[in-house]
Amino acid sequence: MSTDRDPAAAPSETGPETGAGAGAGVDAGVDADAARLAALGYEPHFRRDMSLWANFSLGFTYLSPVVGVYALFGFSLATAGPPMIWAFVIAGVGQLLVALVFGEIVSQYPVSGGIYPWARRLWGRRWAWMSGWVYLVALLATIASVSYGAGPYAASMLGFRPTATATIGCALAILAVATLINLAGTRYLALAAIIGFAAELLGALAVGIWLLATERHHGLGVLFDGQGAGEGGSYAAAFLAASLIGIFQYYGFEACGDVAEEVRDPARRIPRAMRMTIYVGGAAATFVTLALVLSVADFGAVISEADADPVTTALTAAFGPVAVKVILGVVLVSFVSCAMSLQAAASRLTYSYARDRMIAGSGLLARFSAARHVPPYALLLAAVLPALLVIGSKVSADALTKIISFASLGIYLGFQMVVLAALRARLKGWRPAGPFTLGRWGPAVNVAALVYGIAAMVNMSWPRTPEAPWYDDYIVPLSGAVVIALGLAYMAATRHHGRGDAPAGDAVPVPARPGRRRRLRTTGDPW
């Protein structure tokens, strides 16, 4: 499926070396990466301190199986019963298709910022600006939601009531820790990501194995039995609603590409790290969910909402109250790691915008710390705005809910804007030219990824609470429409999308004039 076309980048992938030759190999690899970045129109500022495993760990902690499963397990099980676990398989396959498309793009354009620079090279300035805007707003909302969601677990671990004030305090503390790690530099970010990955994976495996060994109440056949969930209506509709646990689980792999300028040999390593994030993260999430499903003693209590928190119920029964606090400590580490990775992705996207002069305050947001080799003001933006959203929940928790409702839809929308841009570019003659390519399978995978993404967005947006006011029933699509409208208004008022001279639209070959050889566009089209 993939081919290696760039021998100059090979030394950094040949494995461990010793002596002077090792240092020379690493230096040669870094120099080759810097030359590749210069050819793409940018000067190197970041330090390439992130290994393949660190890059994968960043994507894994962003995807965070523990955060995703623990947050939505009760809702999904109550809605569709044990078969809801199959949503992980369906969403995993769909998002793997997206990750393969992204792998081709980042392999050719290993530039920091991810969604925005990829859309810029594949389509042009306006499309890139809107893609990045949607994704950035979604990231900032997700940072706020992850930080806020840690409050109840912190309360359970520390033994206090999860009041609104206490939850806000926990959320701000998590944001502060994540920001300090990010400000320390890429090396510390990489180390923290690896620690977070190890803690989360080992914790997930330990909890799952112990539950299966000591608290298993059902056989595997229960995975095909709805246990009465969805009765009185269509079970397919119930399953689609419950499948949100899978849809919400499988993003985070794109963070591997957001830090492309901090990874050695990114054209080869990042596509691999993206796939590893899907494989390992998806397997871990499915395993934890399987263990939790089989350890639920009374499905009827969960479906009737008599047991509103089946995760805590199962963990307490299996481990006892003391051990549960240790497990909750691991969960909190997962929340911190997830917030940290989200913040890293948001800051690199902001920095990418700013250095191309595509956003207000570009001069400040594009500043770089020579000592830490990070964009400090872009990082602070990724801390302050989520903090304001969290603090705003004190005035109106409903407002925070409405803002966060857009988060997952916005991330998927940002993904699909890139997937669509890739398909458009293919139809216009783009042939992926990085070391990782899908070859003749590329167009089919691209189409399948687009179909999956559109279906997932429709499922997320579908109104499911007819008893609620219409604006609450349609909150997800409405919030998406508001964000897009604000972005269009911003573009029209400031025209930042037209500033800067960074390359745009150059993936698509420009037809040669009669008598001249074919050439590539480097300055970008009006879009």
N, C-alpha and C positions, 0 to 999 in steps of 0.2 A: 504493500500500500504506500509506503513512504520510500523515498530515495535520498541518498546523500550526494549532494552535488558540489559541496564546497570544501575541498581538502584543507584549505587554510584554517578552518575552524576545528579541525579534527583533534589537535593536541589536547584540548580541554576535555575531550570525551574518551580519552584512551585509558583512563583508570589511573590508579595511584602510581607515582614515580618517586624517586629519591634522588638526592644530590642536586648538583647544579642544573642538571637537565630538567628536573621537575620545575624549578623556578623559571627557567627559560621557556618551558612549555606553557606554563600559566601566563607568563608575560606575553608570549606570542599570541595566545588565545585572546587575552584582553585587548591587545593591539588590533587584532583582526576584528574584534567586536566594535572597537572604536572606529575603525575604518569603515565598517559596514554602516554604523550609525551616521557617520559623516556623509556617506554616499546617499543616505536617506534624507539629508538636509539638516541634521542637528549636531550640535557639539556635545561631547560627553561631559556630564557633571556628576552623575551618580557614581558611587563606587560599586563595582560588581562583586559584592560580598555574599551573594545568595547562590547557594548550590542547588542542584536538582531537588534534593530532599527538602531543603528549606523552602524552595518555591512551591513544591507540592504541599508542604505543611501549611503554607499561607492559604492556599486554596482549600485545603481540608478544614482548617479552623474557621474559615469564612462559611463553608458549606455546613459545618458543625452538625453532625448527626445527633448529638445529645440535645442541643438546643432545639432543633427542628422537631425531633420525636417527642421530647418531654412537653413541648409547648402545645402540640396538636393531637397527641395520642388519645386523650379522653374524648375530644370532640369527634374524631374520626371513628373511634370504636362505637360510640353512642349512636352515630348516624348510620353506619352501614355494617356494624358487627365485624367479626374477625376477617372476612374477605377484604377489608380495606387494605390489608397488607400488600395486595397485588398492585396497588397504586404505585408502590416503589419500583416495581419491575417496569411498568408502563412508562412512568416518568423518567426512569433511568435510561431506558433505550432512547426515548425522545431527546433527552438532553445530551446523550452521547453523540447523537447526530449533530447537534449544535456545536458541541465541543470539537468535533472533527472539522467542521467548517471553520471555526475560529482558529484551529491549529494550522490550517493552510494559510490563513491570513497573517497570523502573528509570525509564522515562519518566514514570510516574505517581508513583513513590516514589523520587526521587533522593536517597537517604539513605546515608551511609557504612556499610559493613559487608556489603553484598551479600546473601548467602544468608540470614543471620539476619533482618534487618529486612524483607526481601521476604516470607519465610515468615510473619513476625509479622503483617504487614498482610493477607496473603491468607487465613490460617487462624486463628492465635491463638498464645498464649504457649507452651504445651507443645510444639506442633509446631515452632515457631520455635526454641525452646531446643535440641531434639534435632537439628534441621537444622544449626544453628550448631555444636553440639558435634561432630557427625560431620565437618563440613567443617573445623573448626579442627584437630582431631587429624590429619586427612589433610594439611592444609597444613604443620603442624609436622613431620610425617614426611617430606613432600616436600622441605622446606627441608634437612633432614638428608641425604636421598638425593642431592639435586643437589650439595650441598657435598662430600659424600663421593665422588661420581662424578667430580669434577674431578681427584682425586688422580693417576690414571694419566696423564692428559694433562699435568699439571704435571711429573710425573716424566719423561715423554718429552721435553718441551720443555727441561727443565733438566738432563737427563742423569743422573738418579739412579734407583735401583731403587725401584719403588712398594711399599715395605714397608708394613705396617699402621701403624707409627708415622709414617712420612712422609706417608701418605695422610690420617691424622687431622690432622697438622699443617697440611697444605694446606687441608683442609676448615675448620678453625678460622680460618685466615687469610682465607678467602673469606667466612666468616660475619662476621668483624670488619670487613672492608671494606664489605660490604653494610649492616651496622648503622650504621657511621659516615656513609654516604651518606644513609640514612633519617633519622638523627638530625639531619642538617643542615637538613632542612626540605623542604617540597613543591617549592620552586623547584629545589633541587639534585637531588631525586629525579627531577623532570621532565627536567632537563638530562641526567642520567646515563642515563635511559631512552632518550632520543633518541640519545645517543652509542652506547649498546649496540645499539639498533635499526639504526643506520646501519652500525656495524662488522659486525654479524652478517649483515645483508642483503647488503652489498657483498662481504663475505667469501664468503658462500654462492654469490652469482652468479659471482664471479671463479673460485672453485674449480670450480664446475659447468661454466662455459664452457671453462676450460682443459682439464678432463678430457675433455669432448666433442671438443675440437679436437685433442688430442694423444694421448689414451690410450683412445680408443674401440675396442673389440674386437668389438662386436656391432651388429646392426641392431635396429630397433624390434620386429621379429617375436619377439625373445627374450622380450618382456614377456608373451607368451601361452604360453610353454614352461616347464614346471616343471623341466626339466633333471635329471630323476631324483629330485627332492625328493619326499618323501612316499610313495615306493614301499614296498610291503609293507603298506599301510594305505589309509585313505580320504584322497584328496587334499583333499577338502572340510575334513576335520578338521585337516589340516596347514595349510591356508590360514587357517582360523579362529584357529589358534594363532599363526601369523605375523602376522595382522591386528592383534595387540596393538600393533604399531608405530604404526598409525593411531589406534587407540583412545587410546593414551597421548599422542599428539601434540596432539590438539585440545582442550586446556583451557588456560585462561589468559585467554580473552576476558572471563570474569566479573570479573577484576581491574579492568577498566575501571569497573565499577560499585562496587567496594569503596571507591574514592576519590571517590565522587559529590560530596561536599561540598567537594572541592578543584578542581572543574572548573567553568568558566563555562558557563552555559546547559546544564546536564547533561541535562535532559530530552530535548534534541535531539541533543546531541553524543555522549553515551555509547552509545545504540543504534547510531549510525553507527560509532563506534570499535570496538564489538564485532564488527560485520559485517566491517569492514576487517581486523581481526585474523584472522578466519577466512579471508578471501580471500587476503590477502598472506602470512600465515604458512603457510597450506596450500599455496599455490602455490610458495613458497620450499622447503618441506620436500619436496614432490613433485619439484621440479626437481633438488634435490641428490641425492635418491634415484635418480632417472633417470640422472644423470651417473655416480653410483657403480656402479649395476647394469651399465651399458654399458661401464664401465672395468674390470670384474672379468675377468681373463684366464682363470681356471680355476674355473668354478662347481663342478666336482666336488670340488676341494680345499676349498672353503668348506662344501659339503654334508657332506663326510666329516670336517670339522673339522680337516683338515690345515692349513688357513689359518683360524685362529681369529679373526683381526683383519683382515678384508678392507678396512676403511677405511684403516688405516695402510699396508697393502700397496699399495693403489691410489694413495694420496697420495705415498708414497715413490717409486713408479715414475714418476709424472708430474712431481713437483717436485724430487726429490732430498732428501737429509737436511737440508740447510740451510734450504731454503724451507719444508719441512714444519714446522720449528720456528716459523716465522712464522705459519703456518696454525694451529698448535696454540696460539699466543698469542691469536689471534682466538677460538679455541674457549674458552679460559680466560675471555676477556672475556664471552663468551656465558654461561658458567656463573655468573660474578659477577652479571651483569645479571639472570639468571633467579632467583638466590637473593635479590637485592635486591627484585625485583617480588613474589616469593612472601612475603617478609617484610613488605612494605608491606601486602599483602592480609591477612595474618594479624593484623597489629597493628591495622588498622582494624576487623576483625571483633571482636577482643578489646575494643577501645575501645567499639564499639557495644554489646556485651554489658554492659560495665561501667557505661556511663552510664544504662542501663536497670535497673541493680542486679540483673543476672541471673546473676552469677558471684561466687565467693568473691574477696575482695580488690578489690571494685569501687571502693572509695574511692581506692585507689592506682592501679589500672589506668585509671581514668577521668581521672586528672590530666592537665593539658594544659600544655605549655611555652608561656608567653606570648611568649618570644623566638623560638622556632623554629616555633611553630604546629603541633606534632606531639604525640602522646601518648607520652612517652618511656618510661614503665614498660611500656606495652603492647608497644612496640618491643623493649625489653630481654627481655620474656618470649618474643618470637618469635626471639630470638637465643640465650638461655640454654637453653631446653628442647631445641632442635635440637642445640646444642653438647653437651649431656649425652648425647643419643642417639649422637652421633658418638664421643664419648669412651668410651661404653659398649661400642663395637665392639671396643675393645682387650681387654675381658674376654670378650666373646662376639660375634663377627661374625655368628653365626647368629641371635642375638637381634635385632641391627640389621636383618638381612634379613627377619625375621618382622614387625617393626614397619613396615618400608617396604613390605612386601607389601600392606598395607592401604591405602597412600596413594592409588593411582589409583582403587581401588574406592570409597574414602571420598569422593573428590571427585565421582565420578559419582553416588554415592548422595545426596550433598548436593544436586547438581543436580536429580536426579529427585524429591526431596522438594519442591522448589520447583515443578517442572513439575506434579507431582500436585496441589499446593496451588492452582496456577493453574487447573487443569482443574476441580477441585472448586468453586472460587470462581465460575468461569464457569457451571457447572451451577446454582449458587445465585443467579445474577443479576448477577455482576460483569461490568462492561463497561469495558475499559481506557479511561482518561480522560486519558492523557498526550498530548503532541504526536505521538508515534510509536505507531501502532496497525496491526494487521493486518486490521482490518475484518472482513468476513464470513469471511475465511480463518483467523481466529484459532483457532476450535475445532479445525479439521482439522489445523492446524500443531501445536497443543498435543497432540493425540492422537498424531500421528506422532512428535513429539519424545519422548513418554513410551514409546512402543513401541521406538524406537531405543535409548533409555537402558537399558531393562530388558534388551533383547537384548545390549547391550554388557556389562552387569554379569554376566549369565549366562556370557558368553564369558570374561570375566576370571576368574570363579570356578570354571570347569570344571576338574575334576581331570585332569591330563595326565601324571602321573608315577606310574603304578601300582606301579612297583618301589620307590618310596620309602615310608617309614612313612605310615600313613593321615593322621596329623596334618600331615605335610608336604604330602601330596597335596591336602589341603583347607585349606591355610594361608590362602588369600585369604578364603573365606567364614567360616572360623573367626575370623580376626582381625577381620572386620567384626562378627561376633556378639559378640565380647568388647568391642569399643568401644561397641556399642549397649547391652550389658548394664551396663557401667560408667556410661554416661550415665543409664540408667534408675535405677540405684542412687543416683547423685549427686542426681538430681531428687527421689527419694523421701526422701533423708536431709536435704537442705538446703532444698528447696522454694524455691530462688532464682527458679525460673520464675514464681512467683506474686507476686514483689515488683515495685515500681515501678508507675507509673501512665501509662507511655507508651502511645499508641494501639495496639490489636491487633485483628485481625479486622475492621477497618473497611472493607475492600474489598467485602465482601458486604453488600448492602442489607438492612436490617431491615424486614420487612413492616409496613406501617402499620396501626395499629388502626382499626377502623371509625370513620369520621367525622374521621380525622386524615390529614394528608398524609404521604407516604412520607419516611422519614429514614434517615440513615446511622449505623451504629454507630461510636462513637469510643472506647469504653472497653474493648472486647475481650470475647470470650466465654470460658468456662472452659477452652477449648482454645487 
